[in-house]
Amino acid sequence: MDVDDIIPPQPSFNPARAPGPQVVGGVQYTILQLFMLFMTRNTLQTIVNHSNIYGQRNHPHRWHQMSLEDLLSYIGMVIYMGLVGAKSVRDYWAKNELYNFPFPTSMLSGRRFAAVSSMLHISHPDSDAENDRRRGTQAYDRLCKIRPLYDEIRTACKAHYHPQQHIAVDERMVKSKARSILRQYMKDKPTKWGYKLFVLADSSNGYTWDFFVYEGRNMALQKGLSYDSVMNLVDTRVLGQGYKLYVDNFYTSPTLFKDLLAEKVWACGTIREQRIGYPRRRPGALTSQSPRGTIRWIRDDPVLFVQWKDTRDVRLCSTMHTAHNPQTTVQRRVRGTDGRWQLKSIPAPPAVTDYNKHMGGVDLSDAMIGFYNTVHKTRKWHRTFFYHFLDIAIVNAFVLHSCMAAERHETPLTQKAFREALVLELKAAGSPSTGPPPSPAPAPQGAHHKLRHYTEDGTAGRRRCVNCSLKSTTECTSCQVVLCFTVKRDCYNEWHTKNNL
């Protein structure tokens, strides 16, 4: 610390959109409408159609056609099970004195719940059969059975929210013991067996902005799994520039950080000593006798390598921090000469404090999902993903609700109260006389309504039209919603006429 380090130039934050919820301004969304931003009516109707085809072909004598209202009731019941835990699914409809729950019976019968669970199908059975014929070739798609919902939920997550400046990339494990080639084992994770997802989340609130499922060793890689995972998730064409990214030692490498910096994305993370490019066998490194709080650093401009002595050695790599700052300290409990424990301030690199503060975006998202998760035992791997996608939709909708409540200076619901309200609204929407809710219509505004293109090249960053759900590059400057305006699709005038604008 007796050698001064430079202060790297700090990024100019230029996001592609204003950070925060990307929803219609001036609208009071219901809980169910927020949820259906991610699980849209068209997406759910597709699942209903495919499930009916699958059930009719496999069990024509036992299967009764499912409606959209049935699926909404089923989803509400699955969320309810995450709130009220029972050892067996049958216990929710049991008639004995110990398990006499009146609510499940008012949603749907136990037999109907079991039938929907067994026949729930995301993809079209014909697409599955065609994909099976391609097994063993490069054209085979391991995610074919979840592809329709998988693509839609990823698109919706990116469309309805834009991250703040601090973002994090990390793995997520979806618990499963089903026999599937997609299942992975990670000994350092609390969930050791399951499906691995690579996730980019907002560090401030845990919003899952993008993710992809790890398909195994057959994935096409250019520079390795850790490098490609980050570069695929951090898309500056959609995100913008000036972001600060935090990763753990699985991803961190000098090559990755330099390439991110070329895209004007600053990065910080812990690093493994065995990484190519890490300055090993240099004089002056820390030893086991080094006092706590000792800092050693080497700068290979623009990349900084820091070694810090805490309970154990901590190694970090950064492109946005200086090596040390006298004002940056951490509190640690140490034993004094008299044998008593006391708090003591010890020096710490600025990279350590920022890493501890902003790295937990994915962990926060995992925690919110884990409190009341909807995943329950199933032999079919694609149904496990269906339940997990439900959790992503619920948590992301809850984050939108919290952000919108903060903008209105209101107290947001807790996640438990949010899920309870969602279950009740799904119950009402599942009634055939009520049906699913319509999309929220904006209140009339005095501003001028004008069309504009929000992308530069017309392809990158396209979002879904709120009227027809197809991808478009135009939006209304006043309503801030995406609307098609082409020769064949004039959603702009149709939507404004429908909402009296």
RACOR-V827241 format. One record per pair of residues at least 12 apart in sequence whose C-alpha atoms are under 6 Angstrom apart, sorted by the first residue. I is the first residue (numbers start at 1). J is the second residue. Records with the same first field share a line. If there is no record, write none. Layout:
BEGIN
I: J ; J
END
This chain:
BEGIN
7: 322
8: 320
11: 242
12: 242
13: 242
14: 240 ; 241 ; 242
15: 239 ; 240 ; 241
16: 239 ; 240
19: 162 ; 163 ; 164
20: 161 ; 162
21: 160 ; 161 ; 400
22: 160 ; 161
27: 442
31: 422
32: 422
34: 397
35: 397
38: 153 ; 156 ; 393
47: 122
50: 121 ; 124
51: 119 ; 120 ; 121
52: 65
55: 119
69: 430
72: 426 ; 430
73: 107 ; 427 ; 430
76: 423 ; 426
78: 374
79: 374
82: 372 ; 373 ; 374
83: 372
122: 146
123: 145
146: 382
154: 210
157: 209
158: 209
159: 463
163: 202
165: 243 ; 244
166: 203 ; 244
167: 201 ; 202 ; 203 ; 245
168: 200 ; 201 ; 245 ; 246 ; 247 ; 359 ; 361
169: 199 ; 200 ; 247
170: 198 ; 199
171: 197 ; 198
172: 196 ; 197
173: 194 ; 195 ; 196
174: 194 ; 195
175: 194
176: 194
178: 379
182: 215
183: 195
196: 214
197: 212 ; 213 ; 214
198: 211 ; 212
199: 211
201: 361 ; 362
202: 361
203: 358 ; 361
206: 361 ; 362 ; 364 ; 365
207: 396
226: 251
238: 461
241: 264
242: 264 ; 265
243: 265
244: 266 ; 267
245: 267
246: 267 ; 268 ; 269 ; 359
247: 269
248: 269 ; 270
249: 270 ; 271 ; 272
252: 271
266: 319 ; 320
267: 318 ; 319
268: 317 ; 318
269: 316 ; 317
270: 315 ; 316
271: 315 ; 316
292: 309 ; 310
293: 309 ; 346 ; 347
294: 308 ; 309
295: 307 ; 308
302: 319
303: 318 ; 319
304: 317 ; 318
305: 317
321: 351
323: 349
324: 349
328: 348
329: 345 ; 346 ; 347 ; 348
330: 345 ; 346
331: 344 ; 345
332: 344
369: 391
374: 387
375: 387
449: 478
450: 476 ; 477
451: 475 ; 476
452: 474 ; 475
453: 473 ; 474
465: 482 ; 483
472: 484
END
